[in-house]
Amino acid sequence: MTQVKIVDSENAKENKKGPTTFSRNNPFQAEVLKNVNINGDGSSKETRHLELSLKGSDLSYIPGDALGVVPSNDPELVASLLEEMKWNPEEEVIINKQGDTLPLKIALTSHFEITLLSKKIVQQAAPFTDNEVLHNLILVENADQLKEYCYGRDLLDMLREFGPWKASTQEIVSLLRKMTPRLYSIASSIAAHPDEVHLTIGAVRYNAHSRDRKGVCSVQVAERAQEGSTIPVFIQPNKHFHLPESDKDIIMVGPGTGIAPFRSFIEERAVTRAAGKTWLFFGDQHEACDFLYRDELEQYQKEGVLTKLDTAFSRDTEQKVYVQHKMLENSKELFQWLENGAIFYVCGDKQRMAKDVNDALIQVIEKEGNMTRESAEEHLNQLQKQGQYQRDVY
């Protein structure tokens, strides 16, 4: 696949002065060293463990930081768009305000976001068609229906459903937003793996509105990031999610791919021989096929690097058990660790898991601290302000 690197003027000046500084605007092409599915047979999930080389980049990171990955769109989706609109893949299109151009196929592959549909795109597309359904959809009184329509649909859906179109290729392309990098919690310690960065990425695949859909970056990694190929990356520091001094105890709650930063934390503490205790809560669907990094974690437990490991596998029991249930089972000890100054971390799903963990934490404080619900909530707010409760949720 052709790779196009667009360097902004600021970076171009920087490059003339001295060594290249890799950043969001000028990502480093990191070689894929390893790409394996770490779910076992029988799992409904596909989680990729990715190892990338940072050799020659001068990039560095600390546990808790994220890696920005600049993705490219699925070639099949790009081909479907070109076919639907009878577009010429070689046609030059303007891609930014500066007037830079790219061949259409490359622009749709590497530069523009084509898998997300926004209200703004639908509204701006309306003048280019006489389709009554679309013109009705964008009326002010139909704002809720428009929002619902956009959810789970993409550019191809809109172009298929609301034609025929009386717009030039450029007019349609001008509606699109620039591709945004995807941020992933780093799953390694650079002290343990010099010149490398590791990621834990769940491949997103689902069917919606009678079409199979793919997560832009996650499925690119799963299907196209072969060993020896390169991926454009940059480091995204995370000031509000990091390891404390080595003598502090840490409690980590990271089900599923939320394990990523905690693998980094544990590796770092193994290398630095930190004095602080570590307690990990991990959960997923099935122990037999979804216990990510099981061998590593059990080895760290044997060596004493990981003090406690509590797991919850929701589909292995009649009644679903999640990480928050394991927290409540251990409420007395959990509260004791917090009272002794342990830092509490949670990483993963923002919509449900993080809320449930937050609620469980309030229950633990309320019960073991003999407080009212209101006082427990206030106590947790204080812990957050002091940096004793840190969240990396998405």
N, C-alpha and C positions, 0 to 999 in steps of 0.2 A: 504494500500500500504506500502511495506517495505520502511523504510527511512534509508538511509545510510549517515552517517556524516563522512567526511574525514577531519581530522584536520592536518594542515601542522605542520612540526617539530617545527617551531617558536612558534606557538600557543600552541603546546603540552608542550614546556618548560615553557611558560607563565602560563599554567594551573597548573603546579606543584608548582610554586612559590606562587600563591595566588588565589583569586577569578577569575572566568572565565571572560575574556574580549571578548565580542562578536564583530565580525568584518566581513568583506567580506569573509575571509577564514574560519571563524567559526561563522556562522549566528545563531541568536537566533530563537528558535521555538516559534513563536508568536501565541497565541490562537485566532481564529476567534470569535469575540463577535457578529458581525452583518454583514450580506451580503445581500443587497437589490438592486433591479433594480430601479433606480430613474427616469427612463423615463416612461411616462404615456402610456395609451392605444393608439394605432394608430401610435406610433413612429416607425421609421425604424431602430432606434438605441437601444442598450442595454448598459446602463452605470451603473456600479456597485458602490455603496457606501459601502466601507469596513471599519469596525472598528476592530482593532487588539489590544490585550493586550500586554503591555510591562512589566507587573508586574514581578519583580524578575530579570530583565535584566540589571538594572542600565543604560539602554540606554536613552539618552535625545536628544532633537533637538530644533532648533529654526525655526521660520517661514521662508520659503524659501529653507530649506533643502529638500533632497530627501530620499525616503526609497528604499533600494535595496531589491529586491525580487528574491530569487533563485528558478526558476521554475522547473517543471518536465514535460516531454513530454506526449502528449495525448496517453493513453493506446491503443486506437484503431489504431493509427499510428504505434506504436511499434509492435503491433500484426500483422499488415499488412507487416511490414518489415520482421519479423520472418517467416511469411508464404511464402512471395515472395522468400526468399533465402533458405527456408527449414533449417533454423538455429535451433540449440538446445538452448532454452532459459536459460538452466542451465550451459552451457559451460562457463568456467572461461576465461575472457579476460583481458589482460594487459591494464590499463587505463592511465598510465603516465610513465615518464622516470625513476621513482623510482622502477618501476616494480610491483606496487600495482595492485591487481586484483579484479574483481567483476563478478558475474554471468551476462551473456550477457543481459538478459532482464532488470536487474536493471541498468546496464551501459547505455543501450539505453534510459531508462526512466529518470534516474536522473543525469547522468554525461555528456553525449555527446549531441552536437547540431545536430539535424537531420532534422530540418525544413528549414535550409538555405543551399543553394548550392553555392560554390565558384568556380572560374576558376581553382584554385589550386587543389581542390578535383577532378574535372573532369579530369584535366591533369594527376594527379597522379594515377587515376583509369585506365587510358588507357592501361597500360601494362598487365592488368588482363583480357582483352577481345580482341577478334579478330574482334570486330564489326567495320566495315569500316566507318560507319557514324560517330562514335565517333572519330576514328583516323583522319578523315577528319576535324572534328569540332575543334580539338586542333591545327591544323596547324596555323602558325604565321599569314598567310594572312587572316585567318577566325576569328581573335580576336574579331571583332564586333559581329559576329554570336554567338560566345561562350558566350560573355557577355549577349547577348539577351536571349540565352538559359537558363542561370543560373537564370535570373530574374523571380521570382515567382515560381520556381521549388524547389524540395527538394531531399533528398537522395533516397527516394522511386522511384521518377520519373526516376532518372538516372539508378538505378538498374533494373527497369522494361524495360527501352528502349534500353539499350546497352548490354544486355547479349547475349549468356550465359557467365557466369563469371568463370574464372579458378583461383579463389583466395580463400584463407582460410578466415574464419570468422575474425581472428585476422588482416589479411592484409587489409580487408575492414574497420574494426573498427579503425585501425591506421591512416586512412585518415581523421578521424573526429576531429573537434575542441571541446574543453571543453565547456560545457554550460556556457554562460555568464549571470550574473544577469541582471535583467531589473530594471531600475531606474524610480521611479514615484514621482512626486512632492507631498509632504505631504499636506494633506487637512485639517489639524487640528492644534490647538494651544495646547501645553502640559499644558499651564496655565489654559486653559478651560477644558481640559480632561486629568487630571493627570493619568499617567501609561497607556495611550492609544495613538495610532496613527491611523489616518484615511486616506483613499485613495479614489480617484475618477478615476475609470478605465473603459474605453470604450472597450467592447468585440469586438475583430476583427474577423470577419468571411467573407469569400469571395470565389468565384469560379474562378479558373484559370487553364488553360490547362486541362479542363474536369474533374477536381477534386475539391471537397469542401476543403477549407483550413481554419485553425484556428490560431489565434495569440497564441503563446506558453503560455505566462504568462496570458494574458487577459482572455482567454477562460478557463484556469485552474481555475482562480479566479471565473469566471462566473458559471462554471459547477461543480467544485469539491471542492471549499473552503467552506464547510458546517460549520455552527456554531458549535464550539467545536473542530473542526480539527485544525491543526497547519500549519503555513507557515514559511519557513526559511527567516529571514530578517536581515538587518543591516542598520545603518544610514549612509547616504552619505552627508556630509556637502556641502553647496553651497555658497562659500565665495562671489560670484559675484551677488547674488540675495537675498537680505535681506531687512528687514524693517529698515527705518532710525530712528532717534530720534523721540520721540512721538509727538513733536510739528510740525514736517514737514508734508506737504500735500502730498498725494499719489494719482496717477492716475493709474488704473489697467485695462489692456485690456486682457480678458481671455475668448474667446468663447469656447463652448463645454467643454471638460475635462480640458481646459486651466484655468478654474475657480479654480482648486484645490488649488494652493498656495495662492490665494486671499481669499479663505474661511479661510485659516490659518491666513492671515494678519488681516482680519476683526475680527475674534474671539480674536486674541491677543489684538487688539486695544480696543475691548469691555471690556476685563478683566482689562487692564491697564488704561482704561479711558483716552486714549491719546487725546491731544488737537488738533492734526493735522486733517485736513479735508480729506475725502476719496471719490473717484469717481471711479465707476466701469462701464466698458463697457462689456456687456455680449451678446453673440449671439449664435444662433443655428438654426435648421430648422423650428420648429413649436412652437409657444408660448404655446399652449394647452398641449403638451406632452414632450417638450424638454427644458423647463425652469428649469434647474437644481438648486436645493436649493432655489426655488422661495420663499417659506414661510419664510425661515430663512432670506433671503436678504431683503424681504419687512418688516420684523419685525425690522431688524437692521436699516432700513431707518426710520421707525417710531420712533425708539429710538434715532435717530441722530448719530448713530455710522457710518452709511453709508450716506454721505452727498448727493451724486448724484448717480443715477442708470439709465444708458441708455442701452436699449436693441435693438437688431436687429434680426428678425426672417425671414430668407431668403426665406422660402417657403410659407410664409403667404401673400405675395404680388406678383402682376404680375411681377414687376421688382424686382429682387433679391437685398435685402438690407443687407449689412454686417457691422461689427463693424467699419471698416474704413470709411464707409459712415456717421455713427453717429458721428465719430470724426470730419469729415469735416463740418457737420451741426453745430457743437459746436466749430468751429475753434477759434472764438474770445475769448471765456471763457477758452478754452484749452490752448491757448497761454498765457493768463494772469496767469493761474495757474503755467505754466512752468517758466514764468518770475519772479514769486514770489517764485521760488525755489522748486516747487513740483517735486517729483521723479516719473518718468514715467516707468511703468513696462508692459511687454508683455509676455504672456505665451501661448504656443500651437504650432500649425502646422508651421514648419520651411519653407516648400516648397512654400506655397502660402500666408497664412494669415499673417505671420510675415513680409513678403516682402511688402504686401499691406499696412499693418499698418505703416511700416517704410516709405513708399512712401507718405502716407497720412500725416504723421508727418512732413515730409519735406515740403509738400504743405501748411500745417498750418503755419509753421515758415516763409516760403517764402511770403505768403499772408499777414499775420498779422504783421510780422516783417518788411514788405516792403523791402524784400531782393531779390537778384537774386537767381536762383536755386542753383548755385554753393556755394553762401554764406550760404544759408539755410542748404545745406549738410554739410558744414564745421561747422556750428553752432551745428548741431545735433551730429557730431563727437566729438565736445568739451563736449557736455552734457554727452556723453557716457564715455569719458575719466574721467570726474569728478564724475561718478557714479550716474548721474541724469537720465540716460536712461539705464535700466537694462532689459536683455532678458533671458528667460528660454525657449528655443525653441527646438523642436525635430522632 
